[in-house]
Amino acid sequence: MIYGGANTLREAGSSVTRITRFLENVGLLNKGSAGSTAPTASDSSTVQPVTSNSLNVTRVGGVATLIGAAGGAALLIFNVNKAKDAPSIVVAAYLSTGIIVAAALLTVAIIITADIRARAAIATATTPAPAPKAEGKAPAPAAPAPEDEVKALAPAAPAPKPAVKYVAAQVAPAQPGKLPHPFTAALDQAFDYVIINASEAGVLLMLPSAKSVPWQQMTIRREDDTPQRVVITPQGRETVGGDDELDLPAAGSVQIYSNGENWRKAG
């Protein structure tokens, strides 16, 4: 009877395969571990992460059962008879049995270790890192935009249009024996510009009350060059330029403003 060689190696390999199948059946290894490679990241949806204490009492007991089964299987394979076989053959058989048991145990350890490492790697790769906690500080407010940038983004407001009042004198019918009355125009508000045309008749321009338009100014100008008289008068006891009335010469102009009580000349 010859021991060792290719036949013995094939028998040992077959024993390892049987042991792996046995581990799958008793639940120590995943189904298909004997013919599959290590798990990859794509298996993260079906593989549950494990901790470092995965070799629990159940696995230790399974490994002990495996060692006993491997030793018994090895003795059956060699079929040693102590009474009949030579001592050297018995020693070689037991030594081979020990080697087979050690190889089985090493194989199981390698497979279990690889399985644990693969599961731990998948758990680490698929577990999102916790967001850093703020140390009791409120988030910093966004810096305000520079004033120049705000001005550039804001649409430009249209420039206000100047208020202009045009006054054209009209000839009033004269009464027998009396001089014609001047054309009277009353302003109900302050205008930026008041243009007067007195080419047909004299004009009496009545200003609005200085109290109703405080701190507003007007420019009054004549566009005609005639000898007609243009008189500017305020309301009630108010004054204009310090007087009860103000004469505006031909083709002349005057700038006045209200201080809330009277009308004053601006220049």
C-alpha positions in Angstrom: 0.0 0.0 0.0 1.5 3.3 -1.1 0.7 6.6 0.7 1.2 10.2 -0.6 1.6 11.3 -4.2 -1.0 12.7 -6.6 -3.7 10.4 -5.4 -3.3 11.5 -1.8 -3.4 15.2 -2.9 -6.6 14.7 -4.9 -8.2 12.9 -2.0 -7.1 15.8 0.4 -8.5 18.3 -2.1 -11.8 16.4 -2.3 -11.9 16.3 1.5 -11.5 20.1 1.7 -14.4 20.5 -0.8 -16.6 18.2 1.3 -15.7 20.2 4.4 -16.6 23.4 2.7 -19.9 22.0 1.6 -20.5 20.8 5.2 -19.8 24.3 6.5 -22.4 25.7 4.1 -25.0 23.2 5.2 -24.5 23.9 8.9 -24.6 27.7 8.3 -21.0 28.5 9.1 -20.4 29.7 5.5 -22.7 31.4 2.9 -24.3 29.2 0.3 -22.0 29.0 -2.8 -18.8 29.9 -0.9 -17.1 26.8 -2.2 -17.2 27.9 -5.8 -17.5 31.7 -5.5 -15.0 34.5 -5.1 -14.9 37.1 -2.3 -17.9 39.5 -2.2 -17.6 42.8 -4.0 -19.1 46.2 -3.4 -22.0 45.3 -5.7 -23.2 42.8 -3.1 -23.8 45.5 -0.5 -27.6 45.3 -0.9 -27.7 41.6 0.2 -24.6 41.2 2.5 -25.1 42.3 6.1 -22.1 43.8 7.9 -20.5 41.8 10.8 -18.4 42.8 13.7 -15.1 41.4 14.9 -16.8 38.9 17.3 -18.3 37.0 14.4 -16.4 33.8 15.5 -18.9 33.2 18.3 -19.7 30.0 20.2 -21.7 28.6 17.4 -18.7 28.8 15.0 -16.3 27.5 17.5 -18.5 24.5 18.0 -18.8 24.0 14.3 -15.1 24.1 13.8 -14.6 21.5 16.6 -17.1 19.2 14.9 -15.3 19.8 11.6 -12.0 18.8 13.2 -13.4 15.6 14.6 -15.1 14.7 11.3 -11.9 15.4 9.3 -9.9 13.2 11.7 -12.5 10.4 11.4 -12.6 10.7 7.6 -8.8 10.6 7.4 -8.7 7.4 9.5 -11.3 5.8 7.3 -9.4 6.8 4.2 -6.2 5.2 5.4 -7.9 2.2 7.1 -5.0 1.6 9.5 -4.8 -1.7 11.5 -2.5 -1.3 14.5 -2.3 -5.1 15.0 -1.4 -6.0 11.5 0.3 -3.0 9.9 3.9 -2.1 10.6 4.5 0.6 13.1 6.0 2.9 10.5 2.8 2.6 8.5 0.7 3.4 11.5 2.8 6.4 12.4 2.6 7.7 8.8 -1.1 7.2 8.7 -1.6 9.2 11.9 0.8 11.8 10.8 -1.1 12.2 7.5 -4.3 12.4 9.4 -2.9 15.2 11.5 -1.8 17.0 8.4 -5.2 16.6 6.8 -6.9 17.9 10.0 -4.5 20.9 10.2 -5.1 21.6 6.5 -8.9 21.5 7.0 -8.6 23.8 10.0 -6.4 26.3 8.1 -8.7 26.2 5.1 -11.7 27.0 7.3 -9.9 29.8 9.0 -8.8 31.3 5.7 -12.3 31.1 4.3 -14.0 32.6 7.4 -11.4 35.4 7.7 -11.8 36.3 4.0 -15.6 36.3 4.5 -15.4 38.6 7.6 -13.0 41.0 5.9 -15.1 41.2 2.8 -18.3 42.0 4.8 -16.4 44.6 6.9 -15.1 46.3 3.7 -18.5 46.4 2.2 -20.0 47.8 5.4 -17.3 50.5 5.5 -17.7 51.4 1.8 -21.5 51.7 1.9 -21.9 53.4 5.3 -22.1 57.2 4.8 -19.8 59.2 7.0 -21.6 61.2 9.7 -21.9 65.0 9.0 -19.6 67.1 11.2 -21.4 68.6 14.2 -21.4 72.3 14.6 -19.7 73.3 17.9 -22.6 75.4 19.2 -22.1 78.0 16.5 -24.8 79.4 14.3 -24.0 79.4 10.6 -22.4 82.6 9.5 -24.8 84.9 7.6 -24.1 85.5 4.0 -22.0 88.6 3.4 -24.1 91.5 2.0 -23.5 92.3 -1.6 -21.3 95.4 -2.2 -23.2 98.6 -2.7 -21.8 99.1 -6.2 -23.0 95.6 -7.1 -26.5 96.3 -5.7 -26.7 99.5 -7.7 -25.6 97.6 -10.9 -28.3 94.9 -10.4 -31.1 97.3 -9.5 -32.9 98.9 -12.5 -32.2 102.6 -12.9 -35.2 104.7 -11.8 -36.4 107.0 -14.5 -35.6 110.6 -14.0 -38.7 112.6 -12.9 -40.2 114.8 -15.6 -40.2 118.5 -14.8 -43.7 119.9 -14.3 -44.2 122.8 -16.7 -47.2 125.2 -16.8 -47.7 127.3 -19.9 -49.8 130.5 -19.6 -50.9 132.4 -22.7 -52.7 135.7 -22.2 -56.1 136.2 -23.9 -57.6 139.5 -24.7 -60.7 140.2 -22.6 -63.5 142.4 -24.1 -63.1 145.9 -22.8 -66.0 147.7 -21.2 -66.9 151.2 -22.4 -64.9 153.9 -20.7 -62.7 151.4 -18.8 -59.3 149.8 -19.4 -59.3 146.1 -20.2 -58.6 143.8 -17.2 -55.4 141.8 -17.3 -55.5 138.1 -18.0 -55.6 136.2 -14.6 -54.1 132.8 -14.1 -54.1 131.1 -10.7 -51.7 128.3 -9.9 -53.1 125.4 -7.8 -49.6 123.8 -7.2 -45.9 124.5 -7.6 -44.5 123.9 -11.0 -40.9 123.5 -12.0 -41.3 125.9 -14.8 -44.0 128.5 -15.6 -43.8 129.9 -19.1 -45.8 133.1 -19.7 -46.8 134.6 -23.1 -48.1 138.2 -22.6 -48.0 139.3 -26.2 -51.8 139.8 -26.4 -52.5 141.2 -23.0 -51.2 141.8 -19.5 -51.0 138.8 -17.1 -51.8 138.6 -13.4 -50.2 135.4 -12.1 -51.5 134.2 -8.7 -49.1 131.9 -6.8 -50.3 129.0 -4.6 -50.2 129.5 -0.9 -46.6 129.2 0.4 -47.9 127.1 3.3 -49.4 124.4 0.9 -46.1 123.9 -0.9 -43.3 124.3 1.6 -39.7 124.2 0.4 -40.6 123.9 -3.3 -39.3 126.3 -5.9 -40.5 127.5 -9.3 -38.8 129.3 -12.2 -41.1 131.8 -13.9 -40.1 133.1 -17.3 -41.6 135.4 -20.0 -41.1 134.3 -23.5 -42.5 137.5 -25.1 -40.8 140.9 -25.5 -43.8 143.2 -25.4 -44.7 146.2 -23.2 -47.5 144.3 -21.5 -47.3 144.1 -17.8 -46.9 140.7 -15.9 -47.5 140.8 -12.2 -46.8 137.9 -9.8 -48.9 138.1 -6.6 -49.0 135.7 -3.5 -52.0 134.5 -1.5 -53.6 136.6 1.3 -51.0 138.4 3.4 -48.1 136.4 2.1 -45.3 138.1 0.3 -43.1 137.4 -2.8 -39.5 138.5 -2.6 -40.4 140.6 0.4 -43.2 142.6 -1.4 -46.9 142.3 -2.0 -46.3 141.7 -5.7 -43.5 141.2 -8.2 -43.3 142.6 -11.7 -41.7 140.4 -14.3 -40.1 142.4 -17.1 -40.3 141.4 -20.8 -38.2 138.3 -21.7 -37.2 138.2 -18.0 -37.3 135.3 -15.5 -37.3 134.9 -11.7 -36.7 131.9 -9.5 -38.7 131.7 -6.2 -39.2 129.2 -3.4 -41.5 128.7 -0.5 -40.2 128.6 3.1 -43.6 127.5 4.4 -44.7 131.1 5.1 -43.8 133.3 2.2 -42.2 133.2 -1.3 -38.6 134.2 -1.5 -36.3 134.9 -4.4 -33.7 132.1 -4.9 -31.1 134.4 -6.5 
